[in-house]
Amino acid sequence: MNLHEYQAKALFAQYGIAVPKGELIENLAQLPQALQAIGSQTWVVKAQIHAGARGKAGGVKLVKSEAEAYQVAQSLLGSKLATIQTAGKALPINSLLIEETLEIEEELYLSLLVDRVARKHTFVISAAGGMDIEEVAEHSPEKIFTVHIDPLVGVMPYQCREVGFALGLKGEAFKQLGQLLNKFYQLALDKDVSQLEINPLVRTADNHLVALDAKVNIDANALYRQPALVEMRDLSQEDEREAKASEHQLNYIALDGDIGCMVNGAGLAMATMDLIKLNGGSPANFLDVGGGATPERVAEAFKLILSSKEVKSILVNIFGGIVRCDLIADGIIQAVKEVGLAIPVVVRLEGTNVELGKAKLATSGLSIVSADGLADAAKKVVELAK
């Protein structure tokens, strides 16, 4: 789950991480008071969407007067913004973060993520802040430093010193870096964070470190123990179908094809989509209904698939391990009747009571095509889509 920049900075402030003075506005009437509360002569107006690269897309503007601030805020509020990170989708701008400007001497990059290979939290630090870190990694890999944190001892003082020396920091900034790394790590542990990022982390003219930007991603699997963070979720920034799927414990990702897919198990779902492509088709979605594919969940899955008007056929590929194939067949029949499907459905079942499940589908009187094996199912569903 992603947080907005203003939400991320509120978390930073709770942990004593320095951020610029800022005010959030949701309508133009709040702008004069926000500008006055900040108290500077120039300001930065930032569109609040769940994506980076906002500046390049026109979502971050430096303004030098109240009139200019009003003009920029008026153009952004209520509009939509697409960046290189939104995959062509424009996200709604429902709020703006107005911040003070700072005298910047240097821009750095700092992030903390989970390295699943090393099985440790890992800091990624670079002196090339303010740039796309992917470009830095490709063209100047020597500017990137990684620090693995042993979960038994946490952030060690020698690691902070090594990073400080590598970045060329001195005095107060050097001291603050060590404090920042420790606070970052503690925040990640306390809030079940999968990724923290500051880009840029700036060194100001008075040699202090300030988080000019903030990105926080929360591990969705841990949200049950983070109720305060769940309250921060902004569904307007998420795909409506994907948000609906999460309510029913379905893993759904919308794609651009015309063949709907309903599978139990992420690996099996990937293999299903590969076979559809191999046979000349194009998947309309990734959809994992999970191990416990109940009739209710199957019905919701069908509704999600049909929410795309491009879908011409549906492939249901279920391995009946936790739930028997005959019960899965009952769920499919119930769902098809409830939804009132008008497009062909190909079903491939394997597992416990598979023959009984196939018999139920065959005698249902519905336009359900049974398949023998995954390859046969993929071939049939592609032909029916054409």
C-alpha positions as CSV (number, residue, x, y, z in Angstrom):
1,M,0.0,0.0,0.0
2,N,1.4,3.4,-1.0
3,L,1.1,6.6,1.0
4,H,1.0,10.1,-0.3
5,E,4.0,12.3,0.1
6,Y,2.3,14.4,2.8
7,Q,1.4,11.2,4.7
8,A,4.9,9.9,4.4
9,K,6.3,13.1,5.7
10,A,3.9,13.1,8.7
11,L,5.4,9.6,9.6
12,F,8.9,11.0,9.1
13,A,8.1,13.9,11.5
14,Q,6.9,11.4,14.1
15,Y,10.3,9.8,14.1
16,G,12.2,13.0,14.2
17,I,13.3,13.1,10.5
18,A,13.5,16.7,9.3
19,V,11.1,17.7,6.6
20,P,10.3,21.1,5.1
21,K,7.5,23.2,6.6
22,G,4.4,22.4,4.6
23,E,0.6,22.6,4.5
24,L,-2.0,20.4,2.8
25,I,-4.9,22.0,0.9
26,E,-7.8,20.2,-0.7
27,N,-9.5,23.4,-2.2
28,L,-8.4,26.8,-3.3
29,A,-10.1,28.5,-0.3
30,Q,-7.4,26.9,2.0
31,L,-4.5,28.3,-0.1
32,P,-4.1,31.8,1.5
33,Q,-4.0,30.5,5.0
34,A,-1.5,27.7,4.0
35,L,0.9,30.3,2.4
36,Q,0.7,32.5,5.4
37,A,1.3,29.6,7.8
38,I,4.5,28.6,5.9
39,G,5.7,32.1,6.0
40,S,8.3,32.1,3.2
41,Q,8.5,34.3,0.2
42,T,8.5,31.5,-2.3
43,W,6.8,28.1,-2.2
44,V,6.7,24.7,-3.9
45,V,3.3,23.4,-5.0
46,K,3.2,19.6,-5.2
47,A,0.4,17.4,-6.7
48,Q,-0.4,14.5,-4.3
49,I,-0.6,11.3,-6.4
50,H,0.7,7.8,-5.8
51,A,3.6,8.1,-8.3
52,G,7.1,9.5,-8.7
53,A,8.5,11.7,-11.5
54,R,5.8,14.3,-10.8
55,G,8.2,17.2,-11.4
56,K,8.9,16.0,-15.0
57,A,5.2,15.7,-15.7
58,G,4.4,19.2,-14.4
59,G,3.0,18.2,-11.0
60,V,5.6,20.1,-9.0
61,K,6.0,23.8,-9.4
62,L,8.1,26.6,-7.8
63,V,6.0,29.7,-7.3
64,K,7.3,33.2,-6.4
65,S,4.1,35.0,-5.5
66,E,0.6,34.4,-4.1
67,A,-0.9,35.1,-7.4
68,E,1.3,32.5,-9.1
69,A,0.6,30.0,-6.4
70,Y,-3.2,30.5,-6.9
71,Q,-2.8,30.0,-10.7
72,V,-0.8,26.8,-10.3
73,A,-3.1,25.4,-7.6
74,Q,-6.1,26.2,-9.7
75,S,-4.7,24.3,-12.7
76,L,-3.7,21.2,-10.7
77,L,-6.5,20.7,-8.2
78,G,-9.2,18.5,-9.6
79,S,-7.2,17.6,-12.7
80,K,-5.3,14.4,-13.5
81,L,-1.6,13.7,-13.8
82,A,0.2,10.9,-15.6
83,T,4.0,10.3,-15.1
84,I,6.4,7.7,-16.4
85,Q,5.6,5.6,-13.4
86,T,1.8,5.5,-13.9
87,A,1.9,3.2,-17.0
88,G,0.0,5.7,-19.1
89,K,-2.8,6.1,-16.6
90,A,-3.6,9.6,-15.3
91,L,-4.3,9.8,-11.5
92,P,-6.6,12.3,-9.9
93,I,-5.1,15.2,-8.0
94,N,-7.4,15.6,-4.9
95,S,-4.9,17.6,-2.8
96,L,-1.8,19.7,-3.0
97,L,1.2,20.0,-0.6
98,I,2.5,23.5,-0.3
99,E,6.0,23.7,1.1
100,E,8.7,26.3,1.9
101,T,11.7,26.5,-0.3
102,L,15.2,25.8,1.0
103,E,18.7,26.9,0.2
104,I,20.1,23.6,-1.2
105,E,23.8,22.9,-1.3
106,E,23.7,19.2,-2.3
107,E,21.2,16.5,-3.2
108,L,21.6,13.0,-2.0
109,Y,19.6,9.8,-2.4
110,L,18.5,7.4,0.4
111,S,16.3,4.4,0.4
112,L,15.7,1.4,2.6
113,L,14.2,-1.8,1.2
114,V,14.0,-5.5,1.9
115,D,16.7,-7.5,0.1
116,R,15.0,-10.9,-0.3
117,V,18.2,-12.5,-1.5
118,A,20.3,-11.3,1.5
119,R,17.2,-11.6,3.7
120,K,18.0,-8.3,5.3
121,H,16.9,-4.7,5.2
122,T,19.3,-2.8,2.9
123,F,20.1,0.9,2.6
124,V,20.7,2.2,-0.9
125,I,22.6,5.5,-0.8
126,S,23.9,7.8,-3.5
127,A,25.5,11.2,-3.9
128,A,23.5,11.6,-7.1
129,G,20.2,12.6,-5.5
130,G,17.4,14.2,-7.5
131,M,17.9,11.8,-10.4
132,D,16.3,8.6,-11.5
133,I,18.2,6.0,-9.4
134,E,17.9,3.5,-12.3
135,E,19.8,5.9,-14.6
136,V,22.5,6.3,-11.9
137,A,22.8,2.6,-11.5
138,E,23.2,2.1,-15.3
139,H,25.6,5.0,-16.1
140,S,27.4,5.6,-12.7
141,P,27.2,2.5,-10.6
142,E,30.2,3.6,-8.5
143,K,28.0,6.4,-7.1
144,I,25.7,3.9,-5.4
145,F,26.4,2.3,-2.0
146,T,24.5,-0.5,-0.4
147,V,24.5,-1.4,3.3
148,H,23.0,-4.6,4.6
149,I,21.6,-4.4,8.2
150,D,22.0,-7.5,10.4
151,P,18.5,-7.9,12.1
152,L,20.2,-9.1,15.3
153,V,22.1,-5.9,15.9
154,G,20.5,-3.3,13.8
155,V,22.3,-0.2,12.3
156,M,25.8,-0.2,13.6
157,P,27.8,3.1,14.2
158,Y,30.6,2.0,11.9
159,Q,28.1,1.6,9.0
160,C,26.9,5.2,9.5
161,R,30.5,6.5,9.5
162,E,31.3,4.6,6.3
163,V,28.3,6.0,4.5
164,G,29.0,9.5,5.8
165,F,32.6,9.4,4.6
166,A,31.5,7.9,1.2
167,L,29.1,10.9,0.8
168,G,31.7,13.4,1.8
169,L,29.6,14.8,4.7
170,K,31.1,16.7,7.5
171,G,30.1,18.4,10.8
172,E,26.4,18.5,11.6
173,A,25.3,16.7,8.4
174,F,27.7,13.8,9.2
175,K,26.2,13.5,12.7
176,Q,22.6,13.8,11.4
177,L,23.2,11.1,8.8
178,G,23.8,8.5,11.5
179,Q,20.7,9.5,13.4
180,L,18.7,9.4,10.1
181,L,19.7,5.9,9.3
182,N,18.7,4.6,12.7
183,K,15.3,6.4,12.5
184,F,14.7,5.1,9.1
185,Y,15.4,1.6,10.2
186,Q,13.2,1.9,13.3
187,L,10.3,3.3,11.2
188,A,10.6,0.4,8.8
189,L,10.3,-2.1,11.6
190,D,7.5,-0.4,13.5
191,K,5.3,0.2,10.5
192,D,6.0,-2.9,8.4
193,V,7.4,-0.9,5.6
194,S,8.6,-2.6,2.4
195,Q,10.2,0.5,1.0
196,L,11.3,3.9,2.2
197,E,12.8,6.5,-0.1
198,I,14.0,10.1,0.1
199,N,14.9,11.6,-3.3
200,P,16.3,14.0,-2.9
201,L,17.7,14.1,0.7
202,V,19.1,17.6,0.7
203,R,22.0,19.2,2.5
204,T,21.0,22.8,3.2
205,A,23.2,25.9,3.3
206,D,23.5,25.6,7.1
207,N,24.7,22.0,6.7
208,H,21.5,20.2,7.8
209,L,19.9,17.2,6.2
210,V,16.2,17.5,5.2
211,A,13.9,15.1,3.4
212,L,12.7,17.1,0.5
213,D,10.6,14.3,-0.8
214,A,9.2,11.1,0.8
215,K,8.0,7.8,-0.5
216,V,6.6,5.0,1.8
217,N,5.3,1.7,0.7
218,I,3.6,-0.5,3.4
219,D,3.6,-4.3,3.2
220,A,0.0,-5.2,2.3
221,N,0.3,-8.5,4.1
222,A,0.9,-6.7,7.4
223,L,-1.9,-4.2,7.2
224,Y,-4.0,-6.2,9.7
225,R,-1.6,-4.9,12.4
226,Q,-1.4,-1.3,11.1
227,P,-5.0,0.0,11.4
228,A,-3.8,3.6,11.6
229,L,-2.0,3.3,8.3
230,V,-5.0,1.5,6.7
231,E,-7.0,4.7,7.4
232,M,-4.6,6.6,5.1
233,R,-5.4,4.4,2.1
234,D,-6.5,6.5,-0.9
235,L,-8.6,4.3,-3.2
236,S,-8.9,7.0,-5.8
237,Q,-5.3,6.4,-6.6
238,E,-5.8,2.7,-7.2
239,D,-7.4,0.8,-10.1
240,E,-11.1,0.4,-9.1
241,R,-11.2,-3.2,-10.0
242,E,-8.0,-4.0,-8.2
243,A,-9.3,-2.3,-5.1
244,K,-12.6,-4.2,-5.3
245,A,-10.6,-7.5,-5.6
246,S,-8.7,-6.8,-2.4
247,E,-12.0,-6.5,-0.5
248,H,-12.7,-10.1,-1.5
249,Q,-9.1,-11.4,-1.0
250,L,-8.6,-11.7,-4.7
251,N,-5.3,-10.9,-6.4
252,Y,-6.3,-9.1,-9.6
253,I,-4.3,-7.0,-12.1
254,A,-5.9,-5.5,-15.1
255,L,-4.2,-6.1,-18.5
256,D,-4.9,-5.1,-22.1
257,G,-6.1,-8.4,-23.7
258,D,-9.4,-9.9,-24.4
259,I,-9.2,-13.3,-22.6
260,G,-10.3,-13.3,-19.0
261,C,-8.3,-15.6,-16.6
262,M,-9.4,-17.1,-13.3
263,V,-6.8,-19.3,-11.7
264,N,-5.9,-20.4,-8.2
265,G,-2.2,-19.9,-7.4
266,A,0.1,-17.1,-8.7
267,G,2.5,-19.5,-10.4
268,L,-0.3,-21.3,-12.2
269,A,-1.8,-18.0,-13.2
270,M,1.5,-16.9,-14.8
271,A,1.8,-20.2,-16.6
272,T,-1.8,-19.9,-17.8
273,M,-1.1,-16.4,-19.3
274,D,2.0,-17.7,-20.9
275,L,0.1,-20.5,-22.7
276,I,-2.6,-18.1,-23.8
277,K,0.1,-15.9,-25.4
278,L,1.8,-19.0,-26.9
279,N,-1.4,-19.8,-28.7
280,G,-1.8,-16.3,-30.1
281,G,-4.2,-14.9,-27.5
282,S,-3.8,-12.0,-25.1
283,P,-4.8,-12.1,-21.4
284,A,-7.2,-9.5,-20.1
285,N,-6.1,-9.9,-16.5
286,F,-4.1,-11.7,-13.9
287,L,-6.5,-13.1,-11.3
288,D,-5.5,-15.5,-8.5
289,V,-8.6,-16.6,-6.4
290,G,-6.3,-18.3,-3.9
291,G,-6.5,-21.8,-2.4
292,G,-9.9,-21.6,-0.9
293,A,-11.9,-20.9,-4.0
294,T,-15.4,-20.6,-2.5
295,P,-18.6,-20.1,-4.7
296,E,-18.9,-16.5,-3.5
297,R,-15.3,-15.7,-4.3
298,V,-15.6,-17.3,-7.8
299,A,-18.7,-15.2,-8.4
300,E,-16.9,-12.0,-7.5
301,A,-14.0,-13.1,-9.7
302,F,-16.3,-13.5,-12.7
303,K,-17.8,-10.0,-12.0
304,L,-14.3,-8.5,-12.0
305,I,-13.3,-10.2,-15.2
306,L,-16.5,-9.0,-16.9
307,S,-15.9,-5.4,-15.7
308,S,-13.7,-5.2,-18.8
309,K,-15.8,-4.7,-21.9
310,E,-12.9,-6.2,-24.0
311,V,-13.2,-9.7,-22.7
312,K,-14.5,-12.2,-25.3
313,S,-13.9,-15.5,-23.5
314,I,-12.9,-16.7,-20.1
315,L,-10.4,-19.4,-19.0
316,V,-11.0,-20.9,-15.6
317,N,-7.9,-23.0,-14.5
318,I,-8.3,-24.5,-11.1
319,F,-6.3,-27.2,-9.2
320,G,-8.5,-28.7,-6.6
321,G,-6.2,-29.4,-3.7
322,I,-7.5,-27.5,-0.7
323,V,-11.0,-27.4,-2.2
324,R,-12.4,-30.4,-4.1
325,C,-13.1,-30.1,-7.8
326,D,-16.8,-30.9,-7.4
327,L,-17.2,-28.0,-5.0
328,I,-15.3,-25.8,-7.4
329,A,-17.7,-26.9,-10.2
330,D,-20.7,-26.0,-8.0
331,G,-19.1,-22.6,-7.5
332,I,-18.5,-22.0,-11.2
333,I,-22.1,-23.1,-12.1
334,Q,-23.6,-20.9,-9.4
335,A,-21.4,-17.9,-10.5
336,V,-22.2,-18.3,-14.2
337,K,-26.0,-18.4,-13.4
338,E,-25.7,-15.4,-11.0
339,V,-23.7,-13.2,-13.4
340,G,-25.6,-14.3,-16.5
341,L,-22.6,-14.9,-18.7
342,A,-23.1,-14.3,-22.4
343,I,-19.5,-15.2,-23.5
344,P,-17.9,-18.6,-23.7
345,V,-16.2,-20.1,-20.6
346,V,-13.5,-22.8,-20.8
347,V,-12.8,-24.7,-17.6
348,R,-9.8,-26.9,-16.8
349,L,-10.0,-28.8,-13.5
350,E,-7.4,-31.0,-12.0
351,G,-7.2,-32.6,-8.5
352,T,-9.5,-34.3,-6.0
353,N,-12.9,-35.4,-7.4
354,V,-12.0,-34.0,-10.8
355,E,-14.2,-36.5,-12.7
356,L,-17.2,-35.6,-10.6
357,G,-16.5,-31.9,-11.1
358,K,-16.3,-32.3,-14.9
359,A,-19.6,-34.3,-14.8
360,K,-21.4,-31.5,-13.0
361,L,-20.1,-29.0,-15.6
362,A,-21.2,-31.2,-18.5
363,T,-24.7,-31.6,-17.1
364,S,-25.2,-28.0,-16.0
365,G,-26.9,-27.0,-19.2
366,L,-24.7,-23.9,-19.4
367,S,-22.3,-22.9,-22.2
368,I,-19.2,-24.2,-20.3
369,V,-16.5,-25.9,-22.4
370,S,-14.5,-28.5,-20.5
371,A,-10.8,-28.9,-21.3
372,D,-8.4,-31.8,-20.9
373,G,-5.2,-30.3,-19.7
374,L,-3.9,-26.7,-19.7
375,A,-2.6,-26.7,-23.2
376,D,-6.0,-27.9,-24.5
377,A,-7.7,-25.2,-22.4
378,A,-5.5,-22.4,-23.7
379,K,-6.0,-23.5,-27.3
380,K,-9.8,-23.6,-26.9
381,V,-10.2,-20.3,-25.1
382,V,-8.1,-18.5,-27.8
383,E,-10.2,-20.0,-30.6
384,L,-13.4,-19.0,-28.9
385,A,-12.2,-15.4,-28.4
386,K,-11.7,-15.1,-32.2
